[in-house]
Amino acid sequence: MIPQGTVTSPRGFQAGAIYAGIKKPSPDALDLGLLFSEAPCSVTGLFTTNRIKAAPVVISKKHLSNGTAQAVVMNSGCANACTGEQGMSDAMEIAIATAQRLSISPENVLMASTGVIGKILPIELIIGNIPLIKLSPHGGHDLEKAIMTTDTKPKEIAYQTADYIIGGIAKGSGMIHPNMATLLCLLTTDAAVELNFLKFALKEAIDNSLNMISVDGDTSTNDTVFLLSNSLSGSDLITKSSRGAELFQQTLNKVCINLAKNIVRDGEGAKRLIEVSVSSAISIVDARRAARTVISSPLVKSAIYGADPNWGRIIAAVGRSGVDVIESKIDLYIDDIQLVKAGEPLPFDSQKVSLSMNKPEVLINVELNQGKVKATAWGCDLSEEYVTINSHYTT
């Protein structure tokens, strides 16, 4: 891991951000940011599964069709979602202005927005401020700040191998659920990666990370993940069949899991991170489904908030997950304390379990004892503060 690593840690990437007046002013506020690669990139992306898609999602999907991009423009304070033809026009105008700023084609500009749905962008402010954004190799930190909304902490990371670096930033605190989660995530690498493998690697990494987190069960209109590869490390081309494929996948997974855990750790009103592992499942589909169901349960999340060892809620969530489980085979642990063996309750020290649930990270392990596959999901507890934050979001 690179100390203070970020999305501009890989060679050839620059970024910057500015306060354009899109969101409410505050000390050191930033709300408009830009990432630029010195060389054209192979690029892939994943987007929201919500049938209502924001204008930047629609435009970016079109621009991804040729597999090449060189810049990403991002803003917070306004989602530019449910804004009709005006929103589409504004998104295209931003792409054109960014392209002019960088002397590239508008088709090589991707975009992502986050903030209030149904609000029209202050397009004049955005267009006027794009030329004022100062780009630098250290600008990833400011870009991360520019996409934060209710986030209280930045989410950024970079890992280095002998030949290349993979870096990333993400935002997300509320409306987080395992349908590509509800967030913006920007990943970069200076490795040379063949486009088909780049697509495969991103999906694999997201399925193991951002698709395995939940804060509140809601899925947004703007979820976006981009992965850009500019090949400036000089490393050999990585393909699915090359020797370097496994290392690239492992490193990308590490970056994405780190960002995913930090998103739920910073969940709106959250006090604790919850890690749920479902092991000895028949298939990865079953393991993931059961783990996601537990991590998404409001009753489980509430019990964790209160440090209440009401383990029946966990078993009930596994039972309703749709996985063909066998009750008489299930073992359940909170931390290293076994509460259920072969489907039957064990005596336990309630106070000891409660103390384990009072830690910053609570570990839950469900063993199905039907196969050999394991999956892990991450979430957070559900507190009164979550309701307070979301009951006054626009007021």
Sequence and secondary structure as in RCSB ss.txt:
>XXXX:A:sequence
MIPQGTVTSPRGFQAGAIYAGIKKPSPDALDLGLLFSEAPCSVTGLFTTNRIKAAPVVISKKHLSNGTAQAVVMN
SGCANACTGEQGMSDAMEIAIATAQRLSISPENVLMASTGVIGKILPIELIIGNIPLIKLSPHGGHDLEKAIMTT
DTKPKEIAYQTADYIIGGIAKGSGMIHPNMATLLCLLTTDAAVELNFLKFALKEAIDNSLNMISVDGDTSTNDTV
FLLSNSLSGSDLITKSSRGAELFQQTLNKVCINLAKNIVRDGEGAKRLIEVSVSSAISIVDARRAARTVISSPLV
KSAIYGADPNWGRIIAAVGRSGVDVIESKIDLYIDDIQLVKAGEPLPFDSQKVSLSMNKPEVLINVELNQGKVKA
TAWGCDLSEEYVTINSHYTT
>XXXX:A:secstr
  TT  TT STTEEEEEE  SSS   TT   EEEEEEEEEEEEEEEE   SS  HHHHHHHHHGGGSEEEEEEEE
SS    S HHHHHHHHHHHHHHHHHHHTS GGGEEEEE S TT    HHHHHHHGGG   BTTTHHHHHHHT SS
 SS EEEEEE SS EEEEEEE SSS  TTT SSEEEEEE S B HHHHHHHHHHHHHTTGGGEESSS   S  EE
EEEE  TT    B TTSTTHHHHHHHHHHHHHHHHHHHHHT TT   EEEEEEEEESSHHHHHHHHHHHHH HHH
HHHHHTT   THHHHHHHHTSS    GGG EEEETTEEEEETTEE    HHHHHHHHTSSEEEEEEE  SSSEEE
EEEEE   HHHHHHHHSS  
